[in-house]
Amino acid sequence: MMPGPGAVKAGSRPPWLGLGAAVWVQVAGGASSTFALYSHALKVALGVDQRRLALLAVACDVGENLGLLPGVLCNRLHPALLLLVGAAACVLGYGATWLAVSGVAPALPYWLVWLALCLAANSGAWMGTAVLVTNMRNFPLSRGAVAGILKGYAGLSAAVYTEIFTGVLHDSAANFLLLLTLGVPVVCFLTMYFVRPCEPSLVANSSEQAHFLFTQIGSVLLGVYLVGATILDHVVTLTDALNYSLLVIMILLLFAPVAIPLKMTLFPANQRKGPLDLPECSSATDNDQTEPFLLPSSSGPNLTNLEDDDATDIDILLAEGEGAVKQTRRRPKRGEDFRFREVLLKADFWLLFAVYFIGVGSGVTVLNNLAQVGIAAGALDTTISLSLFSFCNFFGRLGGGAASEYLVRSWTVPRTALIVLTQVVMIFTYLLFALGLPATLHVSVALLGICYGIQFSVMVSASSELFGLKHFGKIYNFIALGNPLGALLFNSLAGYVYDLEVEKQHAGTTDFDIACHGPNCFRLTFCVLSGMACLGYLSMQWHLSNFANKMVGLEGNSWQGFEDSF
């Protein structure tokens, strides 16, 4: 595999320093999940009702998942340029929103604020594509771990910003938007030198796994610390000095991944060089010329011979993840580098898109309505549910990446098996939500958060395994479009059912309580979501059946025939 512009030596300090920098970019780029922190101030400034305010939240969902353009350009531009575009979008988008909230400028029209929020959230797509694609290519043998770490830190972004919002900015929405306008671009400028493609090391070793484990433990400690700090802030009144002390500790925990390149720099004698490490940096200038890399299999022969009858099961599985030598006389097969137009003709691709549409789209719907779901169930404080979902989302993202990596290497189980498992759990989770009981609310929220996080991280590595890394940016960002499409459909259903129940409960009254109470507020919605999870399970079960048949050499099954018919 040829590296991109500015690539550096495999196994050296920069790849790990780039991963540490990517952590900061992911945390900063997750600002779109902080809409609730300034939504009330925005509602007052614009003078809009709740329904129009909800459409502004949809703008954040849409912008966050419009990643096709950065996905296309990630093969043509250096990651630093993608970060630069993300920084510019952040300044324009959050800057306009700050003007609307602060009152510095004349009142902005509603449509302009909607576009500004969409642009601001889209900055996260540029930043996320830059760091995710780059690090997936820098660590091709540990894709699950990389995806879990980066998506996990992105899941913690809302908690990090909440700590800053309450502890330092004293709940000032205007100051918070100004922080996003100026602070996120600063992070991009400081990290763009370190986020760069490197010649990947193609030899797995124990020290690399230990480094990933250290990074995962650091992220878990950060998540636990943020939960503890949030609870402490609700229990007691903290002084400014204590708030700043908590902020310093949080920043130190965010620097944990940087300890790895620091250790490798101070103790270079302890680093073992693989036989494929290159002595000098490459001068390649076109990522589009990148060739798929070769992975030495556990049995010795190269994966070019994957089609041989004597190929082992582990060779077949790793071919899913690493690909074979590029062929020019046939269409690519699973694991090889697909062109985007070739991917659109594969049944596996549309299965992943459908499951992302169902699983993540429905999860976003619950997240957007979590406060109303808690009120309907009789919960007194819905902020606890929000904090619980955030932590479980992080745990699912991190754990999903690590667990999928273990299943692939130790049990020869494809990562998509985890997606099947999450769909099964979500079937029963939505039925628990449908009960509308306070006793089951927190359990349901926790289970949904874990499943939601797992699908985020596993979908990243699964799509790269099936269709290669060369055009991974375009492929994954197209799949990510299932998120806003699903959220738009399911949110419309939830809002319609909710409004009908409100009309029933408040018919003939003149009170101003427009909240809905009782299980009927969302029961129909959750029953529909449970049915959609069943459909997602059946779809992914077909995928796994096809994979299992291929493992035992049964190429004539009906689903394979359906796929070949494309």
TORZA-494392 format. One line per field, with one value per residue (C-alpha): residue number from 1; chain; z, y, x. Coordinates in steps of 0.5 Angstrom, whole numbers, plus 500, padded with zeros to 3 digits. Example, Ala and Ser with C-alpha at 12.3 -4.5 7.8 and 13.67 -1.06 7.14 Angstrom:
pos [1_2] $
unit [A_A] $
pz [516_514] $
py [491_498] $
px [525_527] $
end
This chain:
pos [1_2_3_4_5_6_7_8_9_10_11_12_13_14_15_16_17_18_19_20_21_22_23_24_25_26_27_28_29_30_31_32_33_34_35_36_37_38_39_40_41_42_43_44_45_46_47_48_49_50_51_52_53_54_55_56_57_58_59_60_61_62_63_64_65_66_67_68_69_70_71_72_73_74_75_76_77_78_79_80_81_82_83_84_85_86_87_88_89_90_91_92_93_94_95_96_97_98_99_100_101_102_103_104_105_106_107_108_109_110_111_112_113_114_115_116_117_118_119_120_121_122_123_124_125_126_127_128_129_130_131_132_133_134_135_136_137_138_139_140_141_142_143_144_145_146_147_148_149_150_151_152_153_154_155_156_157_158_159_160_161_162_163_164_165_166_167_168_169_170_171_172_173_174_175_176_177_178_179_180_181_182_183_184_185_186_187_188_189_190_191_192_193_194_195_196_197_198_199_200_201_202_203_204_205_206_207_208_209_210_211_212_213_214_215_216_217_218_219_220_221_222_223_224_225_226_227_228_229_230_231_232_233_234_235_236_237_238_239_240_241_242_243_244_245_246_247_248_249_250_251_252_253_254_255_256_257_258_259_260_261_262_263_264_265_266_267_268_269_270_271_272_273_274_275_276_277_278_279_280_281_282_283_284_285_286_287_288_289_290_291_292_293_294_295_296_297_298_299_300_301_302_303_304_305_306_307_308_309_310_311_312_313_314_315_316_317_318_319_320_321_322_323_324_325_326_327_328_329_330_331_332_333_334_335_336_337_338_339_340_341_342_343_344_345_346_347_348_349_350_351_352_353_354_355_356_357_358_359_360_361_362_363_364_365_366_367_368_369_370_371_372_373_374_375_376_377_378_379_380_381_382_383_384_385_386_387_388_389_390_391_392_393_394_395_396_397_398_399_400_401_402_403_404_405_406_407_408_409_410_411_412_413_414_415_416_417_418_419_420_421_422_423_424_425_426_427_428_429_430_431_432_433_434_435_436_437_438_439_440_441_442_443_444_445_446_447_448_449_450_451_452_453_454_455_456_457_458_459_460_461_462_463_464_465_466_467_468_469_470_471_472_473_474_475_476_477_478_479_480_481_482_483_484_485_486_487_488_489_490_491_492_493_494_495_496_497_498_499_500_501_502_503_504_505_506_507_508_509_510_511_512_513_514_515_516_517_518_519_520_521_522_523_524_525_526_527_528_529_530_531_532_533_534_535_536_537_538_539_540_541_542_543_544_545_546_547_548_549_550_551_552_553_554_555_556_557_558_559_560_561_562_563_564_565_566] $
unit [A_A_A_A_A_A_A_A_A_A_A_A_A_A_A_A_A_A_A_A_A_A_A_A_A_A_A_A_A_A_A_A_A_A_A_A_A_A_A_A_A_A_A_A_A_A_A_A_A_A_A_A_A_A_A_A_A_A_A_A_A_A_A_A_A_A_A_A_A_A_A_A_A_A_A_A_A_A_A_A_A_A_A_A_A_A_A_A_A_A_A_A_A_A_A_A_A_A_A_A_A_A_A_A_A_A_A_A_A_A_A_A_A_A_A_A_A_A_A_A_A_A_A_A_A_A_A_A_A_A_A_A_A_A_A_A_A_A_A_A_A_A_A_A_A_A_A_A_A_A_A_A_A_A_A_A_A_A_A_A_A_A_A_A_A_A_A_A_A_A_A_A_A_A_A_A_A_A_A_A_A_A_A_A_A_A_A_A_A_A_A_A_A_A_A_A_A_A_A_A_A_A_A_A_A_A_A_A_A_A_A_A_A_A_A_A_A_A_A_A_A_A_A_A_A_A_A_A_A_A_A_A_A_A_A_A_A_A_A_A_A_A_A_A_A_A_A_A_A_A_A_A_A_A_A_A_A_A_A_A_A_A_A_A_A_A_A_A_A_A_A_A_A_A_A_A_A_A_A_A_A_A_A_A_A_A_A_A_A_A_A_A_A_A_A_A_A_A_A_A_A_A_A_A_A_A_A_A_A_A_A_A_A_A_A_A_A_A_A_A_A_A_A_A_A_A_A_A_A_A_A_A_A_A_A_A_A_A_A_A_A_A_A_A_A_A_A_A_A_A_A_A_A_A_A_A_A_A_A_A_A_A_A_A_A_A_A_A_A_A_A_A_A_A_A_A_A_A_A_A_A_A_A_A_A_A_A_A_A_A_A_A_A_A_A_A_A_A_A_A_A_A_A_A_A_A_A_A_A_A_A_A_A_A_A_A_A_A_A_A_A_A_A_A_A_A_A_A_A_A_A_A_A_A_A_A_A_A_A_A_A_A_A_A_A_A_A_A_A_A_A_A_A_A_A_A_A_A_A_A_A_A_A_A_A_A_A_A_A_A_A_A_A_A_A_A_A_A_A_A_A_A_A_A_A_A_A_A_A_A_A_A_A_A_A_A_A_A_A_A_A_A_A_A_A_A_A_A_A_A_A_A_A_A_A_A_A_A_A_A_A_A_A_A_A_A_A_A_A_A_A_A_A_A_A_A_A_A_A_A_A_A_A_A_A_A_A_A_A_A_A_A_A_A_A_A_A_A_A_A_A_A_A_A_A_A] $
pz [500_498_503_501_501_507_509_514_517_519_526_528_533_528_527_535_535_530_533_540_535_532_539_540_533_535_542_539_532_536_538_534_540_544_541_548_551_547_544_550_548_541_542_546_541_535_538_535_538_540_533_529_534_533_526_528_531_525_521_526_524_517_517_521_516_510_509_502_499_504_503_496_497_502_497_493_499_505_511_514_508_510_517_515_511_517_521_516_516_524_524_519_522_530_528_525_531_536_533_533_540_543_540_537_530_528_528_523_519_521_515_515_522_520_514_519_524_518_516_523_524_517_520_524_518_515_521_523_515_516_522_521_514_516_522_519_514_519_523_518_522_528_525_530_536_532_530_537_540_536_536_543_544_539_544_550_546_549_556_555_553_558_564_560_560_567_570_567_562_568_563_558_551_548_551_549_542_542_545_539_534_536_540_535_529_534_535_528_527_533_530_523_522_526_523_517_513_514_511_515_519_517_522_529_535_542_544_539_542_549_546_544_551_554_550_551_559_558_555_560_566_562_561_569_571_567_570_577_575_573_579_583_580_581_588_591_589_587_587_581_584_584_577_574_578_575_568_569_571_565_560_563_561_554_553_555_548_547_553_547_542_548_551_544_543_550_550_542_544_546_540_535_528_523_517_513_516_511_513_510_509_502_497_494_492_490_495_489_487_493_492_497_502_503_510_512_514_520_515_511_504_501_501_493_493_497_492_492_495_501_504_511_515_518_511_508_514_514_507_509_513_509_501_496_490_486_480_473_469_474_479_486_491_499_502_496_494_491_487_489_483_484_491_489_486_492_496_502_502_502_507_511_509_511_518_519_517_522_528_528_525_531_536_534_535_542_543_541_544_551_555_553_554_561_562_559_564_570_571_575_573_565_566_569_563_558_562_562_555_553_558_555_548_549_552_546_541_545_547_540_537_542_542_534_534_539_535_528_531_536_534_526_527_522_526_523_528_533_529_529_536_537_533_537_544_541_539_546_549_545_548_554_552_550_557_559_566_571_573_566_563_566_564_557_556_558_553_547_549_548_542_539_540_538_531_530_531_528_522_521_521_517_511_510_511_506_501_502_505_498_497_505_506_500_502_510_509_504_509_514_510_513_520_518_513_519_524_519_518_525_528_524_526_534_533_530_535_541_538_537_544_547_543_547_554_553_549_552_557_557_560_558_559_553_555_554_560_560_556_550_548_545_545_538_536_540_537_530_532_535_528_524_529_527_520_521_524_519_514_517_519_511_511_516_513_506_510_513_507_503_509_508_500_499_493_490_496_494_497_493_487_489_490_483_479_480] $
py [500_507_512_519_526_527_520_518_512_506_504_511_516_520_515_515_522_523_518_523_529_525_524_532_533_528_531_538_536_533_540_538_534_540_543_542_547_553_551_555_561_560_559_566_570_567_567_561_555_548_545_550_549_542_543_547_540_537_542_539_532_533_537_532_527_530_527_525_531_530_523_524_529_525_521_528_532_532_531_538_541_538_540_547_547_544_550_555_552_552_559_561_557_558_565_566_563_567_573_571_569_575_580_583_584_585_579_574_570_563_560_563_560_554_554_556_550_546_549_549_541_540_542_536_531_534_534_527_524_527_523_517_515_517_513_507_507_508_502_497_491_495_498_496_499_505_506_504_509_515_514_513_520_523_520_524_530_533_531_535_541_540_540_547_550_549_549_555_559_559_556_562_560_566_565_558_559_564_558_554_559_560_554_549_552_553_545_544_549_546_538_539_538_531_528_525_519_514_508_503_497_490_486_486_486_486_493_496_492_494_502_501_498_504_509_505_505_512_514_510_513_520_517_515_522_526_522_523_531_531_528_532_539_537_535_540_548_548_554_557_554_547_548_550_544_539_542_541_534_533_536_532_526_528_528_521_518_523_519_513_517_521_514_512_518_517_510_508_502_498_499_493_494_490_487_492_498_503_507_514_517_516_522_520_525_522_518_515_511_507_500_495_492_485_482_476_471_466_460_463_464_471_473_473_466_467_463_457_451_450_457_457_460_465_467_468_472_476_477_481_486_487_485_481_484_488_485_488_483_481_485_486_481_482_485_488_496_497_503_507_506_498_499_501_495_490_488_488_495_496_492_496_502_499_497_504_507_503_502_509_513_510_511_519_519_517_521_528_526_523_529_528_520_521_526_521_516_520_521_528_529_527_530_523_520_524_523_515_515_519_515_508_511_512_505_502_505_504_497_495_497_492_487_486_486_480_476_477_475_470_467_468_472_477_484_485_479_485_489_483_482_490_489_483_487_493_489_488_495_499_494_496_503_502_500_507_506_509_503_501_508_508_500_502_508_504_499_503_507_501_499_506_506_499_500_507_504_497_500_504_498_493_498_498_491_489_494_496_503_506_509_508_516_516_509_510_517_515_510_515_519_513_517_523_520_515_521_525_519_516_523_525_519_520_528_526_521_525_531_527_524_531_533_528_529_537_537_542_545_552_550_551_545_542_536_529_524_516_511_512_518_514_507_506_510_505_499_501_502_495_492_496_493_486_488_490_483_479_483_482_475_474_477_473_467_468_469_463_459_462_460_453_453_453_459_457_459_464_470_469_469_475_479_476_478_485] $
px [500_503_502_499_502_507_507_512_516_512_512_515_512_508_502_501_502_497_492_493_491_485_482_482_479_474_472_472_468_463_460_454_451_451_445_441_446_444_437_433_437_436_429_428_432_429_422_420_415_418_416_421_426_426_427_434_436_434_439_445_443_443_450_453_452_453_460_460_464_470_469_470_476_480_483_485_487_492_488_490_486_480_481_482_475_472_475_472_465_465_467_462_456_457_459_452_449_453_450_443_444_448_444_451_448_441_436_437_432_430_432_439_440_438_443_448_447_447_454_457_455_458_465_465_464_470_474_472_473_480_482_478_480_487_488_484_490_495_493_490_491_487_481_476_480_482_474_472_477_476_468_468_472_467_461_464_464_458_460_466_463_458_463_466_459_457_464_467_462_457_451_452_450_453_459_459_457_463_468_465_466_474_476_474_478_484_484_484_490_494_493_493_501_500_494_498_498_504_506_502_506_504_506_502_506_504_507_502_496_498_498_491_489_493_489_482_483_485_478_474_478_476_468_468_471_466_460_463_464_457_454_458_456_449_450_454_455_462_467_470_477_474_471_478_481_476_477_485_484_480_485_490_486_485_492_493_494_500_503_505_509_512_514_516_521_524_525_526_531_524_521_521_522_518_521_516_518_521_527_525_519_515_514_508_503_497_492_488_494_494_494_491_496_498_497_501_496_497_498_504_502_500_492_493_492_485_481_485_481_486_485_484_478_482_485_478_476_482_481_474_479_485_483_487_492_488_485_484_480_474_470_473_470_469_475_478_478_472_470_464_460_462_459_453_451_453_447_452_453_445_444_449_446_439_441_444_438_434_439_442_436_431_437_437_430_430_435_432_426_429_426_419_420_422_416_411_414_414_421_422_429_431_438_440_437_441_448_446_445_452_456_453_454_461_462_458_463_469_467_464_471_475_470_469_477_477_472_475_482_480_474_474_467_465_464_457_455_455_450_446_446_445_439_436_437_434_428_426_429_424_419_421_420_413_411_412_414_419_422_424_426_434_435_432_436_442_441_440_446_450_447_447_455_456_453_457_464_463_460_466_471_465_465_472_473_468_470_477_480_482_475_473_471_466_463_462_460_454_452_452_447_442_442_439_434_432_432_427_422_422_422_416_412_414_412_405_403_405_401_395_396_397_390_386_389_388_381_376_381_385_391_398_401_402_406_404_404_403_405_401_405_410_407_406_412_416_412_414_421_421_418_424_429_426_427_434_436_433_437_444_442_442_449_452_449_452_459_458_456_462_467_465_465_457_457_450_446_440_442_449_445_441_448_451_444_447] $
end
